[in-house]
Amino acid sequence: MNALNAVFFWHHFPGFRLALLANIMELSLQPVIFVVEDNLMYQSLIAKELESLSQNIHFYTTGESCLDDLDLCPSVIVLDYNLDGEMNGLDTLQKVRDKNPDVYVILFSSQKGLNTKEILLQYGSFDFLEKNSLSLRTLRQMVCCVTSPGSKAEEN
C-alpha cells in the first residue's frame, strides 16, 4: 500500500485507523534486533531462526550501516566478525560500545583462533558463538533470553 492509499483509508475508514494503530503499537512493543552479516545465505538462515521472536529485525551487510541506525535502540545485535566494508566486527563492536554501551552484542562468527573469544569479550561482546551446524538454534535461544521481558538486558 502506498502513502496515498493509506491517507485515503485513514480518512474514510475509522476501522483502518484502529487496525493501523494496533499494528504500530504491536511492532513498537517488539524487541529491535540488528543482524550484521554480509553473507546473504546466513542472513536468510538467521532470519528464519529469529522471525518468531520479533518482526522488528533489521539486517545489515556492513558495520557502518549498522552504526547509522543505532538510534533505533536495538535490544540485541548479532554481529559477524568478517564483514564487507572498511570495518570488521571488532571495529563495529568498539563503535557500538562508544555509542550505546548497554546494547547486548553477540559475536556470531566463523572466526577462529586461540584467543578470539577472549579478545572479543574483552572488547565488549557479551557472548561469542562460533558458526556451525548447531549454532543457529543456540543463537535463537540466546536472543530469546536477552529479549524476554524481565531479562537483565531489558532492564538496562
CYANA upper distance limits for C-alpha pairs under 8 A (distance plus 0.5 A):
  1 MET  CA      5 ASN  CA      6.74
  1 MET  CA      6 ALA  CA      7.14
  2 ASN  CA      6 ALA  CA      6.85
  3 ALA  CA      7 VAL  CA      6.71
  4 LEU  CA      8 PHE  CA      6.83
  5 ASN  CA      9 PHE  CA      6.71
  6 ALA  CA     10 TRP  CA      6.42
  7 VAL  CA     11 HIS  CA      6.79
  8 PHE  CA     12 HIS  CA      6.66
  9 PHE  CA     13 PHE  CA      5.84
  9 PHE  CA     16 PHE  CA      6.88
  9 PHE  CA     17 ARG  CA      8.29
 10 TRP  CA     14 PRO  CA      7.22
 10 TRP  CA     16 PHE  CA      6.72
 10 TRP  CA     17 ARG  CA      6.01
 13 PHE  CA     17 ARG  CA      7.43
 14 PRO  CA     18 LEU  CA      7.13
 15 GLY  CA     19 ALA  CA      6.73
 16 PHE  CA     20 LEU  CA      6.46
 17 ARG  CA     21 LEU  CA      6.53
 18 LEU  CA     22 ALA  CA      6.50
 19 ALA  CA     23 ASN  CA      6.68
 20 LEU  CA     24 ILE  CA      6.70
 21 LEU  CA     25 MET  CA      6.56
 22 ALA  CA     26 GLU  CA      6.57
 23 ASN  CA     27 LEU  CA      6.61
 24 ILE  CA     28 SER  CA      6.60
 25 MET  CA     29 LEU  CA      6.79
 26 GLU  CA     30 GLN  CA      7.10
 27 LEU  CA     55 GLN  CA      7.43
 27 LEU  CA     56 ASN  CA      7.13
 30 GLN  CA     54 SER  CA      6.18
 30 GLN  CA     55 GLN  CA      7.59
 30 GLN  CA     56 ASN  CA      6.96
 31 PRO  CA     54 SER  CA      6.64
 31 PRO  CA     56 ASN  CA      7.03
 31 PRO  CA     74 PRO  CA      7.64
 31 PRO  CA     75 SER  CA      6.46
 31 PRO  CA    147 THR  CA      6.70
 32 VAL  CA     54 SER  CA      7.87
 32 VAL  CA     56 ASN  CA      5.68
 32 VAL  CA     57 ILE  CA      6.45
 32 VAL  CA     58 HIS  CA      8.13
 32 VAL  CA     72 LEU  CA      7.98
 32 VAL  CA     73 CYS  CA      7.49
 32 VAL  CA     74 PRO  CA      5.05
 32 VAL  CA     75 SER  CA      5.99
 32 VAL  CA     76 VAL  CA      7.60
 33 ILE  CA     54 SER  CA      8.11
 33 ILE  CA     56 ASN  CA      6.90
 33 ILE  CA     57 ILE  CA      5.20
 33 ILE  CA     58 HIS  CA      6.70
 33 ILE  CA     74 PRO  CA      5.92
 33 ILE  CA     75 SER  CA      6.50
 33 ILE  CA     76 VAL  CA      5.77
 33 ILE  CA     77 ILE  CA      6.48
 33 ILE  CA     78 VAL  CA      8.24
 34 PHE  CA     57 ILE  CA      6.37
 34 PHE  CA     58 HIS  CA      5.38
 34 PHE  CA     59 PHE  CA      6.51
 34 PHE  CA     60 TYR  CA      8.05
 34 PHE  CA     66 CYS  CA      7.98
 34 PHE  CA     74 PRO  CA      6.87
 34 PHE  CA     76 VAL  CA      6.92
 34 PHE  CA     77 ILE  CA      5.14
 34 PHE  CA     78 VAL  CA      6.63
 35 VAL  CA     43 GLN  CA      8.05
 35 VAL  CA     57 ILE  CA      7.82
 35 VAL  CA     58 HIS  CA      6.68
 35 VAL  CA     59 PHE  CA      5.38
 35 VAL  CA     60 TYR  CA      6.69
 35 VAL  CA     77 ILE  CA      6.36
 35 VAL  CA     78 VAL  CA      5.23
 35 VAL  CA     79 LEU  CA      6.62
 36 VAL  CA     59 PHE  CA      6.50
 36 VAL  CA     60 TYR  CA      5.20
 36 VAL  CA     61 THR  CA      6.15
 36 VAL  CA     62 THR  CA      7.02
 36 VAL  CA     63 GLY  CA      7.24
 36 VAL  CA     66 CYS  CA      7.35
 36 VAL  CA     77 ILE  CA      7.87
 36 VAL  CA     78 VAL  CA      6.58
 36 VAL  CA     79 LEU  CA      5.32
 36 VAL  CA     80 ASP  CA      6.50
 37 GLU  CA     42 TYR  CA      7.63
 37 GLU  CA     43 GLN  CA      6.64
 37 GLU  CA     59 PHE  CA      7.86
 37 GLU  CA     60 TYR  CA      6.69
 37 GLU  CA     61 THR  CA      5.60
 37 GLU  CA     62 THR  CA      7.73
 37 GLU  CA     79 LEU  CA      7.01
 37 GLU  CA     80 ASP  CA      5.87
 37 GLU  CA     83 LEU  CA      7.33
 38 ASP  CA     43 GLN  CA      8.09
 38 ASP  CA     60 TYR  CA      7.65
 38 ASP  CA     61 THR  CA      4.59
 38 ASP  CA     62 THR  CA      7.10
 38 ASP  CA     80 ASP  CA      8.31
 38 ASP  CA     83 LEU  CA      6.22
 38 ASP  CA     84 ASP  CA      6.73
 39 ASN  CA     43 GLN  CA      6.78
 39 ASN  CA     61 THR  CA      8.00
 40 LEU  CA     44 SER  CA      6.69
 41 MET  CA     45 LEU  CA      6.86
 42 TYR  CA     46 ILE  CA      6.48
 43 GLN  CA     47 ALA  CA      6.50
 43 GLN  CA     59 PHE  CA      7.88
 44 SER  CA     48 LYS  CA      6.80
 45 LEU  CA     49 GLU  CA      6.83
 45 LEU  CA    136 LEU  CA      8.25
 46 ILE  CA     50 LEU  CA      6.59
 46 ILE  CA    136 LEU  CA      7.28
 47 ALA  CA     51 GLU  CA      6.14
 47 ALA  CA     57 ILE  CA      8.48
 49 GLU  CA    136 LEU  CA      7.27
 49 GLU  CA    137 ARG  CA      7.54
 49 GLU  CA    140 ARG  CA      6.68
 50 LEU  CA     54 SER  CA      7.42
 50 LEU  CA    140 ARG  CA      6.45
 51 GLU  CA     55 GLN  CA      6.65
 51 GLU  CA     57 ILE  CA      8.28
 53 LEU  CA    144 CYS  CA      7.19
 60 TYR  CA     65 SER  CA      6.72
 60 TYR  CA     66 CYS  CA      6.47
 61 THR  CA     65 SER  CA      7.90
 61 THR  CA     83 LEU  CA      7.48
 61 THR  CA     84 ASP  CA      7.22
 62 THR  CA     66 CYS  CA      7.16
 62 THR  CA     83 LEU  CA      6.44
 62 THR  CA     84 ASP  CA      6.13
 62 THR  CA     85 GLY  CA      6.21
 62 THR  CA     87 MET  CA      7.92
 63 GLY  CA     67 LEU  CA      6.76
 63 GLY  CA     83 LEU  CA      7.70
 63 GLY  CA     85 GLY  CA      7.84
 63 GLY  CA     87 MET  CA      6.48
 63 GLY  CA     88 ASN  CA      7.41
 63 GLY  CA     89 GLY  CA      7.44
 63 GLY  CA     91 ASP  CA      8.47
 63 GLY  CA     92 THR  CA      5.72
 64 GLU  CA     68 ASP  CA      6.87
 64 GLU  CA     85 GLY  CA      8.07
 64 GLU  CA     86 GLU  CA      8.49
 64 GLU  CA     87 MET  CA      7.58
 64 GLU  CA     92 THR  CA      7.87
 65 SER  CA     69 ASP  CA      7.32
 66 CYS  CA     70 LEU  CA      7.11
 67 LEU  CA     92 THR  CA      8.06
 67 LEU  CA     95 LYS  CA      7.99
 67 LEU  CA     96 VAL  CA      7.27
 70 LEU  CA     74 PRO  CA      7.39
 70 LEU  CA     96 VAL  CA      8.37
 70 LEU  CA     99 LYS  CA      8.37
 70 LEU  CA    100 ASN  CA      8.31
 73 CYS  CA    103 VAL  CA      8.41
 74 PRO  CA    103 VAL  CA      7.23
 75 SER  CA    103 VAL  CA      6.37
 75 SER  CA    104 TYR  CA      6.89
 75 SER  CA    146 VAL  CA      8.07
 75 SER  CA    147 THR  CA      7.09
 75 SER  CA    153 ALA  CA      7.84
 75 SER  CA    154 GLU  CA      7.66
 76 VAL  CA    103 VAL  CA      6.38
 76 VAL  CA    104 TYR  CA      5.15
 76 VAL  CA    105 VAL  CA      6.22
 76 VAL  CA    106 ILE  CA      7.99
 76 VAL  CA    143 VAL  CA      7.58
 76 VAL  CA    146 VAL  CA      7.68
 76 VAL  CA    147 THR  CA      8.00
 77 ILE  CA    103 VAL  CA      7.78
 77 ILE  CA    104 TYR  CA      6.75
 77 ILE  CA    105 VAL  CA      5.26
 77 ILE  CA    106 ILE  CA      6.67
 78 VAL  CA    105 VAL  CA      6.53
 78 VAL  CA    106 ILE  CA      5.41
 78 VAL  CA    107 LEU  CA      6.52
 78 VAL  CA    108 PHE  CA      6.83
 79 LEU  CA     89 GLY  CA      6.88
 79 LEU  CA    105 VAL  CA      7.46
 79 LEU  CA    106 ILE  CA      6.56
 79 LEU  CA    107 LEU  CA      5.31
 79 LEU  CA    108 PHE  CA      6.18
 79 LEU  CA    109 SER  CA      8.12
 80 ASP  CA     89 GLY  CA      6.18
 80 ASP  CA    107 LEU  CA      6.31
 80 ASP  CA    108 PHE  CA      5.61
 80 ASP  CA    109 SER  CA      5.50
 81 TYR  CA     88 ASN  CA      6.26
 81 TYR  CA     89 GLY  CA      4.36
 81 TYR  CA     90 LEU  CA      6.97
 81 TYR  CA    107 LEU  CA      7.33
 81 TYR  CA    108 PHE  CA      7.67
 81 TYR  CA    109 SER  CA      6.05
 81 TYR  CA    110 SER  CA      8.29
 81 TYR  CA    111 GLN  CA      7.13
 82 ASN  CA     88 ASN  CA      6.03
 82 ASN  CA     89 GLY  CA      6.61
 82 ASN  CA    109 SER  CA      7.92
 82 ASN  CA    111 GLN  CA      7.91
 83 LEU  CA     87 MET  CA      7.47
 83 LEU  CA     88 ASN  CA      5.63
 83 LEU  CA     89 GLY  CA      6.98
 84 ASP  CA     88 ASN  CA      7.87
 87 MET  CA     91 ASP  CA      5.94
 87 MET  CA     92 THR  CA      6.66
 88 ASN  CA     92 THR  CA      6.73
 89 GLY  CA     93 LEU  CA      6.45
 89 GLY  CA    107 LEU  CA      8.26
 90 LEU  CA     94 GLN  CA      6.74
 90 LEU  CA    120 LEU  CA      7.44
 90 LEU  CA    123 TYR  CA      8.10
 91 ASP  CA     95 LYS  CA      6.90
 92 THR  CA     96 VAL  CA      6.58
 93 LEU  CA     97 ARG  CA      6.66
 93 LEU  CA    105 VAL  CA      8.25
 93 LEU  CA    123 TYR  CA      7.84
 93 LEU  CA    124 GLY  CA      7.56
 93 LEU  CA    125 SER  CA      7.62
 94 GLN  CA     98 ASP  CA      6.83
 94 GLN  CA    123 TYR  CA      7.16
 94 GLN  CA    124 GLY  CA      7.86
 95 LYS  CA     99 LYS  CA      6.87
 96 VAL  CA    100 ASN  CA      6.14
 96 VAL  CA    101 PRO  CA      7.40
 97 ARG  CA    101 PRO  CA      4.79
 97 ARG  CA    102 ASP  CA      8.07
 97 ARG  CA    103 VAL  CA      8.36
 97 ARG  CA    124 GLY  CA      7.37
102 ASP  CA    153 ALA  CA      8.24
102 ASP  CA    156 ASN  CA      6.86
103 VAL  CA    153 ALA  CA      8.02
104 TYR  CA    125 SER  CA      7.95
104 TYR  CA    126 PHE  CA      6.72
104 TYR  CA    146 VAL  CA      8.02
104 TYR  CA    153 ALA  CA      7.12
105 VAL  CA    124 GLY  CA      8.27
105 VAL  CA    125 SER  CA      5.68
105 VAL  CA    126 PHE  CA      6.07
105 VAL  CA    127 ASP  CA      7.30
106 ILE  CA    125 SER  CA      6.52
106 ILE  CA    126 PHE  CA      6.47
106 ILE  CA    127 ASP  CA      5.28
106 ILE  CA    128 PHE  CA      6.19
106 ILE  CA    129 LEU  CA      7.66
107 LEU  CA    120 LEU  CA      8.19
107 LEU  CA    125 SER  CA      6.99
107 LEU  CA    127 ASP  CA      6.69
107 LEU  CA    128 PHE  CA      5.14
107 LEU  CA    129 LEU  CA      6.57
108 PHE  CA    128 PHE  CA      6.52
108 PHE  CA    129 LEU  CA      5.31
108 PHE  CA    130 GLU  CA      6.28
108 PHE  CA    131 LYS  CA      6.79
109 SER  CA    128 PHE  CA      8.29
109 SER  CA    129 LEU  CA      7.01
109 SER  CA    130 GLU  CA      5.63
109 SER  CA    131 LYS  CA      5.82
110 SER  CA    130 GLU  CA      5.89
110 SER  CA    131 LYS  CA      5.49
110 SER  CA    132 ASN  CA      8.21
111 GLN  CA    116 THR  CA      7.80
111 GLN  CA    130 GLU  CA      7.76
112 LYS  CA    116 THR  CA      6.80
112 LYS  CA    130 GLU  CA      8.45
115 ASN  CA    119 ILE  CA      6.43
116 THR  CA    120 LEU  CA      6.65
117 LYS  CA    121 LEU  CA      6.58
117 LYS  CA    128 PHE  CA      6.49
118 GLU  CA    122 GLN  CA      6.51
119 ILE  CA    123 TYR  CA      6.85
120 LEU  CA    124 GLY  CA      7.08
120 LEU  CA    125 SER  CA      6.18
120 LEU  CA    128 PHE  CA      7.91
121 LEU  CA    125 SER  CA      5.14
121 LEU  CA    126 PHE  CA      6.64
121 LEU  CA    127 ASP  CA      7.28
121 LEU  CA    128 PHE  CA      7.84
129 LEU  CA    135 SER  CA      7.53
129 LEU  CA    139 LEU  CA      7.94
130 GLU  CA    135 SER  CA      7.42
131 LYS  CA    135 SER  CA      6.22
131 LYS  CA    136 LEU  CA      8.18
132 ASN  CA    136 LEU  CA      8.26
134 LEU  CA    138 THR  CA      7.42
135 SER  CA    139 LEU  CA      6.44
136 LEU  CA    140 ARG  CA      6.75
137 ARG  CA    141 GLN  CA      6.87
138 THR  CA    142 MET  CA      6.70
139 LEU  CA    143 VAL  CA      6.69
140 ARG  CA    144 CYS  CA      6.48
141 GLN  CA    145 CYS  CA      6.69
142 MET  CA    146 VAL  CA      6.86
143 VAL  CA    147 THR  CA      6.56
144 CYS  CA    148 SER  CA      6.32
145 CYS  CA    151 SER  CA      7.11
146 VAL  CA    151 SER  CA      6.33
146 VAL  CA    152 LYS  CA      7.64
146 VAL  CA    153 ALA  CA      6.12
146 VAL  CA    154 GLU  CA      7.50
147 THR  CA    151 SER  CA      7.21
147 THR  CA    153 ALA  CA      7.74
147 THR  CA    154 GLU  CA      7.04
148 SER  CA    154 GLU  CA      8.03
149 PRO  CA    154 GLU  CA      7.14
150 GLY  CA    154 GLU  CA      6.73
150 GLY  CA    155 GLU  CA      7.25
151 SER  CA    155 GLU  CA      7.13
152 LYS  CA    156 ASN  CA      7.42
